[in-house]
Amino acid sequence: MNKTVKITPFFKQLSKENQDILLQNGVETFVKEGTILFYEGEEARSIYLIRSGKVRLSKMTIEHKKFFLHLKQADEIVGEFSLFNEMAVSMTAEVIENSSLIKFNREHLEALFLQNGEIAVSFIKLFARNTQSTQAKFSDLLLYGKVGALYSILIRFSNSYGITYHNDILITIKLTNQDIANFIGTSRETANRMLQDLKKSNVIAFLNGNILIKDINYLKNHLRCGKCPVEICTI
């Protein structure tokens, strides 16, 4: 079984020389599941490179409910939005499985950019992609409602965590109905009902607790998916 979409994560896009330079400017740290790297509203002094594990980014709604935005995995960056600004961070970063991280001091990383233009440009591109991805999520929610948000999230998970399973797409990470609800800003009951509707229509199925997408085009057609770069359509 192979990945459905080949996406090269941030760290792997760097040359070997720049990978080594970046690692030399950080400190490796091992972090337990449940650890909060930074809270929404705080001043972020650190940026993190995930070597193994996963980190989830979320916001708190005015009803004090968690709204999940991103789920970052190995070789991806967390906290880049705090670079070159003194504003409070706009998201909370929570480690959701035991992780190995490279921790960078924000000021030291900014100084490195002045010395190494290639690394600086890579971070600028990363920031632009992540901004577009977040905007696209909210756009799907605003234009197509909760149903569209669900379809969007399923497509994004298929791109980030999907593998080919016979003629279908198996999302390798287990997602509860509450997880899905938090990613689309609705209740667990509503998320469950929409998932069951997709199952009845043979658009999805469940395999050992994982979501199996049987008709990805059904989801894409509902959202009128264009030809945007696949890097934008990730979780």
Secondary structure as GFF3:
##gff-version 3
##sequence-region A 1 235
A	DSSP	alpha_helix	10	13	.	.	.	ID=ss1
A	DSSP	alpha_helix	16	24	.	.	.	ID=ss2
A	DSSP	beta_strand	27	31	.	.	.	ID=ss3
A	DSSP	beta_strand	36	38	.	.	.	ID=ss4
A	DSSP	beta_strand	46	60	.	.	.	ID=ss5
A	DSSP	beta_strand	66	72	.	.	.	ID=ss6
A	DSSP	beta_strand	77	78	.	.	.	ID=ss7
A	DSSP	three_ten_helix	80	82	.	.	.	ID=ss8
A	DSSP	beta_strand	92	105	.	.	.	ID=ss9
A	DSSP	alpha_helix	106	115	.	.	.	ID=ss10
A	DSSP	alpha_helix	117	161	.	.	.	ID=ss11
A	DSSP	beta_strand	162	165	.	.	.	ID=ss12
A	DSSP	beta_strand	168	171	.	.	.	ID=ss13
A	DSSP	alpha_helix	177	184	.	.	.	ID=ss14
A	DSSP	alpha_helix	188	200	.	.	.	ID=ss15
A	DSSP	beta_strand	204	207	.	.	.	ID=ss16
A	DSSP	beta_strand	210	213	.	.	.	ID=ss17
A	DSSP	alpha_helix	216	223	.	.	.	ID=ss18
A	DSSP	three_ten_helix	230	232	.	.	.	ID=ss19
###
